[in-house]
Amino acid sequence: MTDQAAKRDRAFTLRYVFSLGNGAAKEFTIRLDRKSMSALTAPKELYPEWTELTFHQCPTCPLNPREHQRCPIAANLVDVVEFFRDSLSHEQTDVLVETEARGYTKRTTLQEGVSSIIGIYMVTSGCPVMDKLRPMVRTHLPFATVEETMYRVLSMYLLAQYFLAKRNHEPDWELKKLVNIYQDVESVNKHFRERLSAINVNDATVNALVNLNCFADFTAFAIEENRLDEMELLFHAYLEK
C-alpha cells in the first residue's frame, strides 16, 4: 500500500492539548471517518444518565428514543464534560491544536478552548440537525472569529447548492433555508446547554455553548438583515463590468 493510500484509509485526526494554570495537562484526540467526517469513538461500558436521549431532549429532535437510547452528541462528549465539569470559564489555558496540515496555539480562556472542541463533536456525532454543518470540519479552523466563521458557513452552503443544482434539484441561492438551519442549530445549542446545567457542571462547558450560539446568532442575523455588504466589497474583481 502506498503512503497516499494508507493516509486515505486511516482516520482523520484532530489533537487538542490543554495546558492548565495548575500545571495539569489534558489531551483529547478526535478521530473522524475520513470520508464522512463522522466521529469514531469507542463505546463505553457505562454512560452517565445525562447522555440519555430523553434527558432534556431538544423539542425539535427527530430521533426516536425507541431507536436511539442516547443523544449522540452527549455520548461523544462524556470525557470532555467530565474533565472540565469543575472548571470556570475565565480560567486561562494554553491550547495546542494539531491537524494533519498544521498546528495552532493560543493562550485563551477555557470557555473559548472548550467551545472549539465541543463544536467539533456537535457536528460529527450524528445529530441530524447539526449534520448540515459537518462539511466545515474538513477545513477546521480553531479559534475562528465571527467573520471567518460566517465566510466559511456561506462558502459551505453555497457549495452545497451547487451540488444540488448538479443533481437537478432546486438550489437556494437566496440563502433562505440557511437561516432555518441556523435557527435549528441555535435550538440545539440552547437545549444542550440546559442538559449540562441540569447536572450542575461549572460554567466552562456551559458558556462554551453560549459562545457557539453567538456565532449562530450573528450568522442568522447577518443573512436575515442583509448585512453582507462589507463582504460584498471583497468581490469587486468579479462585480466590475
Residue, then its C-alpha position, 0 to 999 in steps of 0.5 A: m500500500t502506498d503512503q497516499a493510500a494508507k493516509r486515505d484509509r486511516a482516520f482523520t485526526l484532530r489533537y487538542v492539548f490543554s495546558l492548565g494554570n495548575g500545571a495539569a495537562k489534558e489531551f483529547t484526540i478526535r478521530l473522524d471517518r475520513k470520508s464522512m467526517s463522522a466521529l469514531t469513538a469507542p463505546k463505553e461500558l457505562y454512560p452517565e444518565w445525562t447522555e440519555l436521549t430523553f434527558h432534556q431532549c431538544p423539542t425539535c429532535p427527530l430521533n426516536p428514543r425507541e431507536h436511539q437510547r442516547c443523544p449522540i452528541a452527549a455520548n461523544l462528549v462524556d470525557v470532555v464534560e467530565f474533565f472540565r465539569d469543575s472548571l470556570s470559564h475565565e480560567q486561562t489555558d494554553v491550547l495546542v491544536e494539531t491537524e494533519a496540515r498544521g498546528y495552532t496555539k493560543r493562550t485563551t480562556l477555557q470557555e473559548g478552548v472548550s467551545s472549539i472542541i465541543g463544536i467539533y463533536m456537535v457536528t460529527s456525532g450524528c445529530p441530524v440537525m447539526d449534520k448540515l454543518r459537518p462539511m466545515v470540519r474538513t477545513h477546521l479552523p480553531f479559534a475562528t472569529v465571527e467573520e471567518t466563521m460566517y465566510r466559511v458557513l456561506s462558502m459551505y452552503l453555497l457549495a452545497q447548492y451547487f451540488l444540488a443544482k448538479r443533481n437537478h434539484e432546486p438550489d437556494w441561492e437566496l440563502k433562505k433555508l440557511v437561516n432555518i438551519y441556523q435557527d435549528v442549530e441555535s435550538v440545539n445549542k440552547h437545549f444542550r446547554e440546559r442538559l449540562s446545567a441540569i447536572n450542575v457542571n461549572d460554567a466552562t462547558v456551559n458558556a462554551l455553548v453560549n459562545l457557539n450560539c453567538f456565532a449562530d446568532f450573528t450568522a442568522f442575523a447577518i443573512e436575515e438583515n442583509r448585512l453582507d455588504e462589507m463582504e460584498l466589497l471583497f468581490h469587486a474583481y468579479l462585480e466590475k463590468 
